[in-house]
């Protein structure tokens, strides 16, 4: 009977030790999971901050790009205006040169006609300039 009792006590002690080691293992696993969760939370906060920074950077790039596009459009308009002014100046110079040639060749009638044409061109340009300012 004593042997049975001793076996029983050993079995109870073994069970208690098994349960204790199981609890310890469970606590270790729980600590491990908790520490992983904390690390993941920290990483998620860092990722969220990085995403915010990326979004802000994209917004700034978009604003700069829009400003550059606007500036390019202004430059295109200015270039077009300069080209038009240059063409008008070339026409006036050509007419003036023809007037000088006609006067040198004593073709006063031709010089008068070209002078009249030049006056019309200048008047039309002034009219266009006055209309665009209004």
C-alpha positions in Angstrom: 0.0 0.0 0.0 2.9 2.3 0.7 4.2 1.7 -2.7 0.9 2.7 -4.2 0.8 5.8 -2.0 4.3 6.7 -3.0 3.5 6.2 -6.7 0.4 8.2 -6.2 2.4 11.0 -4.5 5.0 10.9 -7.3 2.3 11.0 -9.9 0.7 14.1 -8.1 4.1 15.8 -7.8 4.8 15.0 -11.5 1.5 16.5 -12.5 2.1 19.6 -10.4 5.5 20.0 -11.9 4.1 19.5 -15.4 1.4 22.1 -14.7 3.9 24.5 -13.3 6.2 24.1 -16.3 3.2 24.4 -18.6 2.2 27.7 -16.9 5.8 28.9 -17.2 5.9 28.0 -20.9 2.5 29.7 -21.4 3.8 32.9 -19.6 6.9 32.8 -21.7 4.9 32.5 -24.9 2.5 35.3 -23.7 5.5 37.6 -22.9 6.9 36.7 -26.3 3.7 37.5 -28.1 3.2 40.7 -26.1 6.7 41.9 -26.9 6.1 41.1 -30.6 2.9 43.0 -30.5 4.7 46.0 -28.9 7.3 45.9 -31.7 4.6 45.7 -34.3 2.8 48.6 -32.8 6.0 50.7 -32.8 6.7 49.6 -36.4 3.1 50.5 -37.4 3.5 54.0 -35.9 6.8 54.5 -37.8 5.2 53.3 -41.0 2.2 55.7 -40.5 4.6 58.6 -39.9 6.6 57.7 -43.0 3.4 57.5 -45.0 2.4 60.9 -43.8 5.8 62.3 -44.8 5.5 60.7 -48.2 2.0 62.1 -48.7 3.3 65.6 -47.7 6.2 65.3 -50.0 3.9 64.3 -52.9 1.7 67.3 -52.1 4.7 69.6 -52.2 5.9 68.1 -55.5 2.4 68.5 -57.0 2.3 72.1 -55.9 5.7 72.8 -57.4 4.8 71.0 -60.6 1.6 73.1 -60.9 3.6 76.3 -60.3 6.1 75.2 -63.0 3.3 74.5 -65.4 1.8 77.9 -64.8 5.1 79.5 -65.3 5.7 77.6 -68.5 2.3 78.7 -69.8 3.2 82.3 -69.0 6.5 81.9 -70.9 4.7 80.4 -73.9 2.3 83.4 -74.0 5.2 85.8 -73.7 7.1 84.0 -76.4 4.1 84.1 -78.7 3.7 87.9 -78.0 7.3 88.5 -78.7 7.1 86.5 -81.9 4.1 88.5 -83.1 5.7 91.8 -82.2 8.9 90.7 -84.0 6.8 89.8 -87.1 5.0 93.2 -87.0 8.4 95.0 -86.6 9.8 93.2 -89.6 6.8 94.2 -91.7 7.2 97.9 -90.7 10.9 97.8 -91.4 10.3 96.2 -94.8 7.8 99.0 -95.7 10.2 101.7 -94.4 13.0 100.2 -96.5 10.7 100.2 -99.6 9.8 103.8 -98.9 13.5 104.8 -98.8 14.2 102.8 -102.0 11.3 104.5 -103.8 12.5 107.9 -102.7 16.0 107.2 -103.9 14.7 106.1 -107.3 12.5 109.2 -107.4 9.4 107.1 -107.4 7.4 109.5 -105.2 4.0 108.0 -106.1 5.1 104.6 -105.0 6.7 106.1 -101.8 3.3 107.8 -101.0 1.4 104.5 -101.5 3.8 102.6 -99.3 3.8 105.4 -96.7 0.0 105.2 -96.6 0.2 101.4 -96.2 2.7 101.9 -93.3 0.3 104.3 -91.6 -2.5 101.8 -91.9 -0.4 99.1 -90.4 0.7 101.3 -87.5 -2.9 102.5 -86.9 -4.2 98.9 -86.8 -1.5 97.8 -84.4 -2.3 100.8 -82.1 -6.0 99.8 -82.3 -5.2 96.2 -81.4 -3.0 97.4 -78.5 -5.8 99.7 -77.3 -8.4 96.9 -77.5 -6.2 94.4 -75.6 -5.7 96.9 -72.7 -9.4 97.3 -72.2 
